[in-house]
Amino acid sequence: MTITLKDLTKEKHTRAEKCLFVKKLLKKQLTPHQYYVYLSNQAVMYWFLESYASEHGIFDGIEEMKRSQHMLDDLKNMEKEYGFAHPLHTKTTEQYLSYIRTISPKKERLLAHVYVRHLGDLSGGQIIKRFVPVAYTKHYEFDGDPEEIKTRFKKRTSIDLAPEANKCFDFMVDFFHDLEVQFEF
């Protein structure tokens, strides 16, 4: 049996899925404002990652994987409908931005973060969008067939990405915990 990158990140991925914030999302127990705060932080993390990853050509030929602009569009729509204003970033969001800046010269390390975040949107994100407490889910919608996009992207990955991909999952868990504390779950 061949060991895959998915196998090597499964434990951390499962840990992230078991966070209370994720459970509340999947039970449709988030308010529009809680989701807005989540997405606002996600958007800045994605934008930062995508900026550096694009400098290394990581999205060449798979530009439709980029999500940050779609997230910003969703946020603008929520701001119009609900009157929300940009929240402060969580502690983990700030740490993640600093970390991405630190690893930005390393293409493979950035690729591992794209693997976790963007491939996650192509996979689990297709399920998650059904549980979002607002109508704005453009960032979960892809131009093209998600399975075909995943296949093209996976050709760029290897099991060598596992340590950094697991680090990305650690950031995700910490981020979910920040939100749980903020919302007093």
N, C-alpha and C positions, 0 to 999 in steps of 0.2 A: 504494500500500500504506500502510495506516495503522500508525503506530508505536504500540506498546502499552507499558504499564508493565512487562510481562514482558520485552519486547525491551530496554528500558532498564536492566533489572537482570540480564539474562542472564549477563553476564561475571562479576559478583560471585557470583551464584548458582552458577555452574559452579566458581568458585574454592573456594567453601565445600564443594561436593560432592566435590572432589578432595583434601580434607584426609585425612590418614592415619587420624584417628579415625573419620571417616565410612566410609572404606574398610573398616576393621576391623569396624565395626558391620555393614556390608552383607555381610561375609564370615562373619558369626557368630563373630567372634574376640574379642568382648568377654566378660569375666567378669560374673557378676551384680553383683559389687561395683563394677566400673568403670561399668557401666550405672547403678547406683544413684547414684554420685557425679555422673555426667552429669545424670541426671534431677533430683537434689536441687538442683543449681545452676539448671537450667532452671526448676524450679518456682518458685523465688524470683524469677527474672527475669520469668516470666509473671505471677505474682501482683502484682508491683510495676506492671508495664505495665497489666494489667487494672484495677487499682485506679484509676489515673489516667485510663485510657481510658473507664472507666465514668462517671467524673465529667463527661466531655464527651458522654456519650450514644452513644459509638461502638458499643456492643453493643446498643443499643435495637433490638428486633425481630430480633436475631440472637444472643440470649443463649446459644444452644447452641454458639457458637464458643468460649466461655470454656473454658480448659483447666486452669487452676492447681489447682482443687479436685480434678479427676480425677487430676492428677499427685500431689497430696498423698495421695490414696487409694491410688494405686499404691505410693507410698513406704511408707506404713503397712503395706501387705501384705508388702512386701519386708522391712521391719524385723521383722515377726512371723516370717516364714519363715526369714530368714537371720541375724537378730540384728544387722543393720546399725544404726549410729548416724549421726546427721547429720554429714556432713563439713564441713570449712571451705569457704567459698566461694573460688572461684578469683579471681585478681587481676582478670581481665576481668569476672567477675560483679559484683564490687564497683564497677568502673568503669562498667559498664552501669547499675547501680542509680543511681549518682550522675548519670549522663547523663540517664536517664529523668526523674529529679527536676528537672533543669535545663530540659528541654523540656516538662515537664508542662503549662504554660499554653498550649501550641500544639497544638490538636486535630489539625491536618493532619499534624504531625510524628509524633504518637502513632499516628495511623491508618496511617502508612507502616510502623511497627514491627508493628502488628497484621497488616498485609498480608503481611509477610515471615514472621512466626512462625505465625500462626493459619491463614493460607491454605496455608502449607507443610504444616501438620498435616492439612489437608483433602485435600491433593494427595499429595505424596511420603510423608507420614506413613502413608498407607494401605498403602504398599509397605513402609516401614521396620518397621512393627509385626510383620511376618513374620520379621524378623531379630533381634528383641530377645531377649536371652538369659534372659528370665524370662517367666512366664505373665501378668504384670500389665501390660496395655496399655490400660487403661480410657481413658487420655488421648488415644488415637488413635480412640476410638469416639465417634461423634456421634449425637445424637438427630435423626433426619431424614436425608434424602438429601444426602450431601456435595456433589453437583453442584448441587443446588438451593440449598443454603446458600452455595456459592461464587458463584453467579449473583446472589443477593441482596446479598452483600457487595461484589462487584465494582462494583455500581452506585454505591457510595460512593467509589470510587477514581478517580484520574486520573493522567496521566503526570507531573503536577506533584509527585507523591510520590516520584519516582525518586531524587533526591539523598539524601533521608532513608532510603529503603528500602535504598539501597546502603550507607549508613552502618550500618544494622542488619546487613547481610551482613558488613561489616568486623568488627563485634563478634563475630559468630558464628565467623568464621575465627580471630580471636584466642582465643576461648573454646576452640575445638577444639585449638588449639596449646597452650594451658595444660594441657589434659587429656593431650595427647601427652607433654608434658614430665613431668607428674606421674606418668604410668604408664610412663614410660621407653620409649616406642615408638620 
